[in-house]
């Protein structure tokens, strides 16, 4: 869900790709990958305003997103 929030806005999506080095293909292929999803949340953690906005948009809290990243990192 956080990935979807990032991708609906062209500026956010472009910044994600520029700062992470990921490509659109990486995102398509890794949309269900614990590694890619944890990287997305870690990226959001780097800019608190985006972390808070993403959490709000998907109906959760920033703490839950961070905890989800921790759990995803355990899976890979």
Buried (B, 14 or more C-beta within 10 A) or exposed (E): BBBEBBBEEEEBBEBBBEEBEBEEEBBEEBEEBBEBBBBBBBBBBEBEEBBBBBBEBEEBEBEEBBEBBEEBBEEE
